[in-house]
Amino acid sequence: MLKQLTVQWYKGFCAKQTFRFAIPDGTHAGSGLTIIVGPNNSGKTTFIESLAFTIDSNNSHHFSEGARHARPPVISITTDTGKTRRITNVDGGSQVKLLGDNVDDQQIEIVSSRRHWEAQYSGDMDFTSFSHQSSRLVRNAGDPGTAALLARVNRDPAQKAQLTNLMKKLVPDFTTWTVDTRDQGGDYIRYETGRGRFHAVDMLGDGIISLFRICLHLVNVDTDALTLVIDEPELSLHPSAQKMLRQVLSSASAKKQIIIITHSPLLVDWNDISNGACVIRLNKVNDMQCVVSQLNPAGTYMSRLTRAVKQYQKPELLDSVAKEILFANRVLFLEGKEDVGLLRRWLHSSGKAIEFEMFGYGVGGHGDMHVYLSLAKDLGISRVGALFDGSTSSYATCKSDFPEYKVEELSVDDIRDKFEDVGGVKTQLHTGLFDASGELKPASLTELEGLIDDFNAYFSS
């Protein structure tokens, strides 16, 4: 399996960048899953192309003029057994030169984001040839022989049942499929509807067509040693199908190394991360250099995330909204869900626009602000803000430890006035910008507008 990949002087990658991959432990769901995220044009497809170089024993790939720099490109792959292969160019040109160890036994199967295929086929296809053909289709749309491989699977009852059951799990209304031959000639994959009618499979929606491709790669049961790379598995999929696909990939990655490149928070699960899944974020610095940032397994936030996963009383801490931090470019952290709720409501009622995203429903208290700022820093997010309630001990520490970020505090000790009723006597415990009913105090308007304006200026600079 793959341990790491390094890329240097190739396309957007200048300084040496290293991708470190999760390796399945054979037991825990998600342990072999690597999730690669990042904005558009940050180098995700170049990463896939770099992997394709490493498995190309026939030298069918080339370092074209526009992909090279003044210095020779260097791509290297290291396996979990310690073997390393380096790829560079010959005499400054486009031809590829292989150096180091022979890693031809390392199988990498790449599933491109363009997964359309035709129902009609001719000839035969096996899993090995299908894998090789699929891995050559990184940027270009094309069919590696999906229908022909489905015809082979159709002759194997166990494999067909596995594929069909996978499809039914992802698409509950899915029925069944088989091979048929048209009267005028031509074999094709036929789908049976719930009403017993038949049509060619490629008349189904793009999402179903895409899932057929992904599931075919997953039912290749003899290749747990194979590394499966899937580019944007969420394309054309309903959110519920994305959630089910995440479960399928998580379960499979207990034994199979799986790498996904995604823009969807629905394909990320904190349980997988706490079980060893790797999260890599690509960023493009000054719109010039692609940089790899990766969550640190030893980071202080990892134990906090693991603890948060088990906090059933606070599921909002790590729900789908909170996972958007992995994809955000400009994020503001607030202490709690009341801070987020009151600020969002005031922004909506006032019509004030903001240049940032607020993290989830807050970080769960000022004591955890440092944890999430560290997480954002390791993800390489360049613009991050934090707003503390007044008079918290964590504010000064975060202000000092994260000088590159905008860390501010309120002049009052809470977002909202809070009282304690003891024996019918109300005692004020906290003073806030908002009154006890959640309405902004007139005297607080200038402060709140000033804070928002300052954060907007910071995030838009």
N, C-alpha and C positions, 0 to 999 in steps of 0.2 A: 504493500500500500504506500501511498504518498505521505512523506513526512513534511516536506516543504518544497516550495518553488521560489527561485529568485529571478528577478528580471532587471536588466540594466541596459541602458542605451538602446531601447527598442520602443518606437512610437512615443507615447507620452511618458514613458518611464526613463528617467535620466539617472539620478543617483540610485544605487542598488536598493531594491525593495524586496522584502521577503514575505511570502504567504506561508503560514504554518497551519497545518490541517489537523482536524480531529481524527483520531484512530479508534475504531469501535472496540469496546471492551468485551463484546460477546454477550453481554447481559442487559445493559441499561439502554432503554430507548433514548435516542438522541446522542449517544456517546460517540458515534462516528459521523456526525453531521457537521458540516462546515457551511455557514451562511455568509454569503458575500453581498454586501449592500453598497450603495453609493449613488450620488446624483448622476444624471445623464452626462455622458462624455467624461467620465472619471477614470476609465480604463478597464471596465468590467469585461468588455468583449476582447480587448487586448490580452487580458489574463487568460481567456479561453484559447485564444490563438497561440499563446505561449505554451500552454499545455499540449496543444496539437503538434507543435514543433517537436516536443520531447518524445512523442510516440511515433513519429514519422521516420521509420527506418528506410523508406524508399526515397527520402529527400524530395518529396513532391512539393514541399513548401519552400518559399524563397523570401529573403529579406529584400523587399523591393526598395527602390530609391527613397520614396516618401516615408518609409518606415524606419530608415536608418539615420543615425547621427554621424558626426565627424569621427567618433570613436566606435570601435567594433561592438555590435550588439552581443550581449552575453545572457543566455537563459540557462539555468541549471535546475535540475530536479534531483531530489534526494529521497530515497525510499526508506521505509521503516527498518530495512535490513542493513542500512548504511551505504548502499550503492549510490553513486552520484554520476550523472551524465551532464556534460556541458555542451551547449550548442552555440556556435558563433558563425561568422561568415568567412568565406575564403578570399583572402587578398583584398579586403575592402569592398567586395562585390556582393551579388545577391545569393550566390550559392551557399549552401549550408554545410558546416563542418561539425562532425560529432566527435566529442572528446570524453575521456574518462571511462566509466564502467558501462558494460552492456546491461541495459535495463529493459530489453525486449520482452522479458517475462512480466513486466509491469503493465497490466491491462487498464487502459483508461477509455471509457465510453462516453462520448459527448453527445448530448441531446440538445440541438440548437433551438432557438426560440421560434424558428419557422418550421412548424411541424405538420403542415398540410400534406396529405397523400391521397392518391386515387384508388378507388375500390377495385378497378380492373387490373389484372396482373398477367404476367407470363413468366415461365421459368420457375426456378426454385430459389430458396434463400435459407441460410442457416444463421444461427445467432452470431457466430464469429464474423461472418461476412457482413451481416447487418450492423454489428458494432463498428467495424472498420469503415463502412460506408457512412454511417451516421457521424462519426468523428471527423470526417472531412468536410462536413457541411456546417461550418461555423457562422459565416456571414451570409452565405448564399442559400436561398430557398432550394429545397430539393427533397426527394423521397429516397431514402436508402433501401427501399424494397419492403415497405411495411406490409402491403397486402400479401406479397409472396410469403413472408414470414408468418403472417396470420394463417395462411393456408397450411403451412407445416404444423403450427400449433394446433390447428383444428383436427389434425390426425392423431394428436396425443391427448387423450381424455383428461389426464391429470393436469397438464399445462393449460388446456382450454378452460377447465373448471377454475383453476387459479386466476387466470386472466379475467374470466367472466365475473367471478366473485369480487375481484378488485374493482372492476367497473361498476358493479352494483353497489359497492360500498361508497364509491365516489358519486355515483348518479343513481339514487334509489329507484328511479323509474326505468332504468336500463333493463332490457329483457334478455335477448340472446342473439347470436349471430352464427353464420355458417358460410360455406363456400357454395356457389351456384354457377351454372353455365348458361349463358344466353342462347336462345334458339339459333340466332345467326352466328354464334360462336363467340368465345371470349369468357374466361373465368373471372369471377369477381367475388368480393366479400359482401354478403347479403345480411341485412339487419331485419329482424322481425319486430314489428311494433306490438304494443299492448293489445291491440285489436286483431292481431293475427295477420296483419298485412305485411308485405315485404317491399323493401327497396334497397338500393345500393347504399353501403355505409357512408360513402362520401356525400350523401344528401343530408346527413346529420349536421348539427351545428359545429362551428369551429372548435368550441370547447371540448365536445365529445371526441372529435377527430384527434385533438391534441392529447387527450387522456389515453386514447388507444396507444399512441406512440409511447407515452411515459410508462404505461402499465406493461407494455411489451418488454421494455428494458428491465422492469422490476421482476418479471417472471423468469428471467434467465437464471434459474435456480442453481446452476452449476458454477456460478461465477461470483461467490461472495468475496473472492480476492480481488475482483474488479472494482475500480473506482468509477462511480457513476456521477457525471457532471450534467446538471440540467439548467439550462439558461431560461430564466423567467417562466417557471412552471405555472404561474398564475394566469398567463395570458388567456383571455376569453372565458375564464372560469367564474361562475357565480360565487359569491363569498362563502356560501355553505360548502360548495365543492372544494374551495381552497382550504377550508378548515379540515375537511376530511382528508384531503391530500396531505396536509401537514402531518396528520396522525399516521398515515400510511408511510410517509418518508421517515418519520421519527422512529416508528417500529422497525422498519427495514434497516435503519442505520445502527441498530444494536450490533449487527453482524457485518453489514456492508458499508464501505466508506462512500458517503454521498456528499457531493458539493452542489449547492444551489446558489444561483445568482438571482436575486429577487428585488422587487420594489414593493412587496406586499407585507405589511405587519402581520397579516393572518397566517403567514408561513413561518412565523417565529414564535417559539414558546419558551418561557423562562425555565420551565422544567427541563427542557433539553439542554439549555445552557448550564444549569446546575448539575446536569449529568455528564458534562464534558464537551458539549457542542461548542465549536469555535465560531466567533462572530468577527468578521473582517469588514472594515469599511474603507472604501476607496474615496479619496478626495483629490481634487485638482487644485493645486496651489497657484494662485495668480493666473488661472486659466492656462497654465503652461506645463507643470510637472505633476504626474500622477504619484500619489503618496499612499502607502498602505498603513492603516492604523488597525490595531487588533486589541480586543478585550484581553486583559491580562488574567490568566487563571489564578494568579496569586494576589490579584488586586483586592483591596479592602471591600470593594463593592460586591465581589462574588459571594462572600459570606452573607452580606446583607440581602442580596437577591435570593439566595437559598432560603434565608429566614423568611423573607417576604412571601415566597412561594407557599410556605406552610401556614401563613397567617390567614386563616379562613375568615377571620372577622373583618379583614380589610382587602377584599378581592380587587378593589379599584386600584391598588398600588401598582399592579402589574397587568392590567387588562390591555386590550388592543390599543386603546388611546395612549397608554404609557409606553407601549412598544414603538410608538412613532419616534421616540428619541433616536432610535437606530437610523432613522431615515431623515431626520430634521437637519436643516442647515442653520437655523436661528431659533434657539429655544430659551425660554425664560422659566426658571424654577421658582415655584412658590412653596410656602411651607405646607399648606394643607388644602383639602378639598373646599373648605369654606372660602379661603382666599381666592381660589380659582373660580368658584361659582359667583361670588360677589363681583369680582373684577370683570368676568365675562358679561354678567348682566348689565353692569354699569356701562361697559364699552358699547353694548348693543343699544341701550336706551339713549346714550349720548351721541351715537353715530360716529364715535371716534375710531379711526382706522389704526391698526397696529402692523408693524413690520416683522412680527415674530410669532412663534407658536408657544403656547403655554403647555408645560409638561403635564400630561395626564390629569390627575386630580390632586396634585401636590406631591411632595416627597415624603410626607408622613411625619413632619416635625422638623424643627430647625437643626436637631442633632444629626439628621441624615442628609443635610444639604451638602456637606463635604463629600459624602459618598457619591452622590449623583454628579457633582461637579467633576470628580475624579473620573467617573465613567465617561462623561462627555469629553474630557480631555483625551482619554485613551482612544476614543472613537475619532479623534481628530477634528471635532466640531470647532470651528474657529470663532464663532460668534455665540457666546453663551451669557445669559444674565441670571442673577439670583436676587430675589427681594425678600428680605427678612422682616419679621415683626421687630419693633424696637426693643432695645435692652436685652438681646440674646447673647449668650456667651460665644456662640458659634460664628457670629458675624465677623468679628475681628480676625479670627483664624482663617476663615475663607477669603476675606479681603486680602490677607497677606499671602496665602498659599496660591491664589489664582489671580495674579496681577494682570494677566492677559484678558480676564473676563470682567464684566461690569457687575459688581456686587454692591447692592444698596440696601438700606434699611428704612423702615417707617419711623416717623418721629414719635409715634405712639406704640404701645406695647402689644397691640393686637389689631387685626383687621376690623373687628366689630366690638362694640361695647358688650361686656358680659357682666351679669349680676348673679349674686347668690342670695337665695331667699331662705332666711333662717328665722323661724318663728314669726313669719309675717313681716319681717324687716328685711328690706332689700339692701344689700351691700354691693357696691361696684367693685368687681375684681379686676377688670381690664378696661382700658380706654382704647377705642378704635377709630379708624377713619369713618366707619359706618356706624349708625346707631344700632340699638339692640334689635330692631326690626329689619335691619339690612339696608336701610336707606342711607345714601351718602350725606354726611353732615355738610351744610353749606360752608362751614369753616374749613373743611378738608378738601374742597374742590381744587383750590390752587395747588396744594401739595400733590394730589393725585394726578392732575393734568401735567404738572411739571415732571413727575416720575415717568409717566407714559411718554412724554415728549423726549425726555433724556434717553430712555430705552430705544425709542424709534430712531433717534439720531445715531445711537451706537450701532444698532443692527443694520442700518442702511448705509453706514459709512464704508 
